[in-house]
Amino acid sequence: MAVSSTGIWARVVAICASALFLASYLVYHAHVGSVRFAAQGWPRPLYFAILVSHTVLAAVVVPLVIVTVLCALRRSLPLHRRIAHWTYPVWLYVSVTGVVIYLMLYVLFA
């Protein structure tokens, strides 16, 4: 299955945007530190369950993305596809739960 040049550029832009976000996130939290979740009751265990799974998978997805991209660049497409099969859903979960954590921390339970 061939990928169009538009599809390749979309993937490159997605990787660059994710890398830029990660860099800005790390710089921000290096200066601000952690922010305490103030809510009590049922939101608290839900927030921390999402936060823990997000944090663990965020650490896992970085090397997965690097290996996936390297396999694509080296034209090792069967290996690329096998690794991307795991990388994409983990990356998607981390992306969505990051937004959920932000909303819970700064909007819904601020």
PyRosetta script that sets phi, psi and omega in degrees:
from pyrosetta import init, pose_from_sequence

init()
pose = pose_from_sequence("MAVSSTGIWARVVAICASALFLASYLVYHAHVGSVRFAAQGWPRPLYFAILVSHTVLAAVVVPLVIVTVLCALRRSLPLHRRIAHWTYPVWLYVSVTGVVIYLMLYVLFA")
pose.set_psi(1, 117.2)
pose.set_omega(1, -179.4)
pose.set_phi(2, -85.9)
pose.set_psi(2, 147.6)
pose.set_omega(2, 177.3)
pose.set_phi(3, -106.4)
pose.set_psi(3, 133.2)
pose.set_omega(3, -179.6)
pose.set_phi(4, -68.4)
pose.set_psi(4, 162.3)
pose.set_omega(4, 178.2)
pose.set_phi(5, -64.0)
pose.set_psi(5, -30.5)
pose.set_omega(5, 175.7)
pose.set_phi(6, -64.3)
pose.set_psi(6, -41.7)
pose.set_omega(6, 178.4)
pose.set_phi(7, -64.2)
pose.set_psi(7, -38.7)
pose.set_omega(7, 178.6)
pose.set_phi(8, -65.3)
pose.set_psi(8, -45.5)
pose.set_omega(8, -179.7)
pose.set_phi(9, -65.9)
pose.set_psi(9, -34.2)
pose.set_omega(9, 176.6)
pose.set_phi(10, -62.9)
pose.set_psi(10, -39.8)
pose.set_omega(10, 178.4)
pose.set_phi(11, -68.1)
pose.set_psi(11, -40.5)
pose.set_omega(11, 178.5)
pose.set_phi(12, -62.4)
pose.set_psi(12, -44.6)
pose.set_omega(12, 179.0)
pose.set_phi(13, -63.3)
pose.set_psi(13, -41.4)
pose.set_omega(13, 179.0)
pose.set_phi(14, -62.6)
pose.set_psi(14, -42.4)
pose.set_omega(14, 179.4)
pose.set_phi(15, -65.8)
pose.set_psi(15, -43.0)
pose.set_omega(15, 179.6)
pose.set_phi(16, -65.1)
pose.set_psi(16, -42.4)
pose.set_omega(16, 178.6)
pose.set_phi(17, -63.4)
pose.set_psi(17, -41.9)
pose.set_omega(17, 178.1)
pose.set_phi(18, -64.6)
pose.set_psi(18, -42.1)
pose.set_omega(18, 178.9)
pose.set_phi(19, -64.7)
pose.set_psi(19, -41.6)
pose.set_omega(19, 177.9)
pose.set_phi(20, -63.7)
pose.set_psi(20, -42.7)
pose.set_omega(20, 177.5)
pose.set_phi(21, -62.2)
pose.set_psi(21, -46.3)
pose.set_omega(21, -179.8)
pose.set_phi(22, -59.0)
pose.set_psi(22, -44.0)
pose.set_omega(22, 179.1)
pose.set_phi(23, -62.2)
pose.set_psi(23, -46.2)
pose.set_omega(23, -179.5)
pose.set_phi(24, -66.5)
pose.set_psi(24, -37.0)
pose.set_omega(24, 177.7)
pose.set_phi(25, -62.8)
pose.set_psi(25, -46.0)
pose.set_omega(25, -179.5)
pose.set_phi(26, -65.8)
pose.set_psi(26, -40.9)
pose.set_omega(26, 177.7)
pose.set_phi(27, -64.1)
pose.set_psi(27, -45.5)
pose.set_omega(27, 179.5)
pose.set_phi(28, -57.6)
pose.set_psi(28, -50.5)
pose.set_omega(28, -176.5)
pose.set_phi(29, -74.5)
pose.set_psi(29, -19.3)
pose.set_omega(29, 172.8)
pose.set_phi(30, -68.4)
pose.set_psi(30, -30.9)
pose.set_omega(30, -179.6)
pose.set_phi(31, -91.5)
pose.set_psi(31, -37.9)
pose.set_omega(31, -175.3)
pose.set_phi(32, -91.4)
pose.set_psi(32, -33.6)
pose.set_omega(32, -174.5)
pose.set_phi(33, 86.5)
pose.set_psi(33, -161.4)
pose.set_omega(33, -179.6)
pose.set_phi(34, -89.0)
pose.set_psi(34, 155.4)
pose.set_omega(34, 178.9)
pose.set_phi(35, -111.1)
pose.set_psi(35, 129.9)
pose.set_omega(35, -176.7)
pose.set_phi(36, -75.9)
pose.set_psi(36, 136.3)
pose.set_omega(36, 174.8)
pose.set_phi(37, -83.5)
pose.set_psi(37, 115.4)
pose.set_omega(37, -170.1)
pose.set_phi(38, -87.1)
pose.set_psi(38, -19.8)
pose.set_omega(38, -174.6)
pose.set_phi(39, -67.5)
pose.set_psi(39, 150.4)
pose.set_omega(39, 175.8)
pose.set_phi(40, -118.2)
pose.set_psi(40, 171.7)
pose.set_omega(40, 177.7)
pose.set_phi(41, 81.8)
pose.set_psi(41, -150.4)
pose.set_omega(41, -173.6)
pose.set_phi(42, -60.8)
pose.set_psi(42, -30.2)
pose.set_omega(42, -179.9)
pose.set_phi(43, -66.3)
pose.set_psi(43, -28.2)
pose.set_omega(43, -174.0)
pose.set_phi(44, -63.6)
pose.set_psi(44, -53.8)
pose.set_omega(44, 178.7)
pose.set_phi(45, -65.5)
pose.set_psi(45, -32.6)
pose.set_omega(45, 176.7)
pose.set_phi(46, -63.7)
pose.set_psi(46, -47.1)
pose.set_omega(46, 179.1)
pose.set_phi(47, -58.1)
pose.set_psi(47, -48.1)
pose.set_omega(47, -176.8)
pose.set_phi(48, -70.4)
pose.set_psi(48, -32.3)
pose.set_omega(48, 175.0)
pose.set_phi(49, -63.8)
pose.set_psi(49, -44.9)
pose.set_omega(49, 177.9)
pose.set_phi(50, -65.7)
pose.set_psi(50, -43.6)
pose.set_omega(50, -178.4)
pose.set_phi(51, -61.6)
pose.set_psi(51, -44.6)
pose.set_omega(51, -178.6)
pose.set_phi(52, -65.1)
pose.set_psi(52, -47.1)
pose.set_omega(52, 179.9)
pose.set_phi(53, -64.1)
pose.set_psi(53, -38.9)
pose.set_omega(53, 178.1)
pose.set_phi(54, -62.6)
pose.set_psi(54, -46.3)
pose.set_omega(54, -176.9)
pose.set_phi(55, -65.0)
pose.set_psi(55, -45.7)
pose.set_omega(55, 180.0)
pose.set_phi(56, -62.9)
pose.set_psi(56, -47.9)
pose.set_omega(56, -178.0)
pose.set_phi(57, -71.3)
pose.set_psi(57, -28.3)
pose.set_omega(57, 175.4)
pose.set_phi(58, -65.1)
pose.set_psi(58, -36.4)
pose.set_omega(58, 177.0)
pose.set_phi(59, -71.2)
pose.set_psi(59, -33.5)
pose.set_omega(59, -179.5)
pose.set_phi(60, -74.4)
pose.set_psi(60, -36.6)
pose.set_omega(60, -171.8)
pose.set_phi(61, -70.8)
pose.set_psi(61, -28.0)
pose.set_omega(61, -178.7)
pose.set_phi(62, -60.5)
pose.set_psi(62, -54.1)
pose.set_omega(62, 177.2)
pose.set_phi(63, -65.7)
pose.set_psi(63, -32.1)
pose.set_omega(63, 176.8)
pose.set_phi(64, -60.9)
pose.set_psi(64, -44.3)
pose.set_omega(64, 179.5)
pose.set_phi(65, -64.4)
pose.set_psi(65, -44.1)
pose.set_omega(65, -179.5)
pose.set_phi(66, -59.7)
pose.set_psi(66, -47.2)
pose.set_omega(66, -179.9)
pose.set_phi(67, -65.6)
pose.set_psi(67, -41.4)
pose.set_omega(67, 179.1)
pose.set_phi(68, -60.7)
pose.set_psi(68, -45.3)
pose.set_omega(68, 179.6)
pose.set_phi(69, -66.3)
pose.set_psi(69, -43.9)
pose.set_omega(69, 179.2)
pose.set_phi(70, -60.8)
pose.set_psi(70, -40.8)
pose.set_omega(70, 177.7)
pose.set_phi(71, -63.1)
pose.set_psi(71, -39.1)
pose.set_omega(71, 178.3)
pose.set_phi(72, -66.4)
pose.set_psi(72, -43.5)
pose.set_omega(72, -179.2)
pose.set_phi(73, -65.7)
pose.set_psi(73, -32.9)
pose.set_omega(73, 178.9)
pose.set_phi(74, -84.6)
pose.set_psi(74, 2.3)
pose.set_omega(74, 179.9)
pose.set_phi(75, 61.4)
pose.set_psi(75, 28.8)
pose.set_omega(75, 174.5)
pose.set_phi(76, -90.9)
pose.set_psi(76, 69.4)
pose.set_omega(76, -168.6)
pose.set_phi(77, -66.5)
pose.set_psi(77, -38.3)
pose.set_omega(77, 176.6)
pose.set_phi(78, -60.6)
pose.set_psi(78, -43.3)
pose.set_omega(78, 177.5)
pose.set_phi(79, -67.5)
pose.set_psi(79, -40.6)
pose.set_omega(79, 177.6)
pose.set_phi(80, -56.4)
pose.set_psi(80, -47.2)
pose.set_omega(80, -178.8)
pose.set_phi(81, -63.7)
pose.set_psi(81, -41.3)
pose.set_omega(81, 179.8)
pose.set_phi(82, -63.6)
pose.set_psi(82, -41.9)
pose.set_omega(82, -179.0)
pose.set_phi(83, -74.8)
pose.set_psi(83, -39.8)
pose.set_omega(83, 179.2)
pose.set_phi(84, -63.0)
pose.set_psi(84, -27.8)
pose.set_omega(84, 177.0)
pose.set_phi(85, -57.8)
pose.set_psi(85, -31.8)
pose.set_omega(85, 177.5)
pose.set_phi(86, -95.5)
pose.set_psi(86, -36.2)
pose.set_omega(86, -175.6)
pose.set_phi(87, -63.6)
pose.set_psi(87, -48.1)
pose.set_omega(87, -174.8)
pose.set_phi(88, -59.2)
pose.set_psi(88, -50.6)
pose.set_omega(88, -180.0)
pose.set_phi(89, -65.6)
pose.set_psi(89, -34.1)
pose.set_omega(89, 177.4)
pose.set_phi(90, -66.7)
pose.set_psi(90, -45.6)
pose.set_omega(90, 178.0)
pose.set_phi(91, -59.7)
pose.set_psi(91, -42.5)
pose.set_omega(91, 180.0)
pose.set_phi(92, -64.0)
pose.set_psi(92, -43.6)
pose.set_omega(92, 177.9)
pose.set_phi(93, -60.7)
pose.set_psi(93, -45.8)
pose.set_omega(93, -179.8)
pose.set_phi(94, -62.6)
pose.set_psi(94, -41.5)
pose.set_omega(94, 179.8)
pose.set_phi(95, -63.7)
pose.set_psi(95, -47.3)
pose.set_omega(95, -177.8)
pose.set_phi(96, -68.8)
pose.set_psi(96, -45.2)
pose.set_omega(96, -179.0)
pose.set_phi(97, -68.1)
pose.set_psi(97, -26.7)
pose.set_omega(97, 174.1)
pose.set_phi(98, -62.0)
pose.set_psi(98, -42.4)
pose.set_omega(98, 177.4)
pose.set_phi(99, -66.9)
pose.set_psi(99, -41.6)
pose.set_omega(99, 179.0)
pose.set_phi(100, -61.5)
pose.set_psi(100, -44.3)
pose.set_omega(100, 178.6)
pose.set_phi(101, -61.3)
pose.set_psi(101, -45.8)
pose.set_omega(101, 178.0)
pose.set_phi(102, -57.9)
pose.set_psi(102, -48.3)
pose.set_omega(102, -178.8)
pose.set_phi(103, -62.4)
pose.set_psi(103, -42.1)
pose.set_omega(103, 179.3)
pose.set_phi(104, -66.0)
pose.set_psi(104, -39.7)
pose.set_omega(104, -175.3)
pose.set_phi(105, -76.2)
pose.set_psi(105, -42.9)
pose.set_omega(105, -171.1)
pose.set_phi(106, -108.9)
pose.set_psi(106, -16.1)
pose.set_omega(106, -176.2)
pose.set_phi(107, -117.5)
pose.set_psi(107, -60.4)
pose.set_omega(107, -171.5)
pose.set_phi(108, -72.6)
pose.set_psi(108, -40.6)
pose.set_omega(108, -174.5)
pose.set_phi(109, -124.5)
pose.set_psi(109, 33.0)
pose.set_omega(109, -178.1)
pose.set_phi(110, -71.3)
pose.dump_pdb("model.pdb")
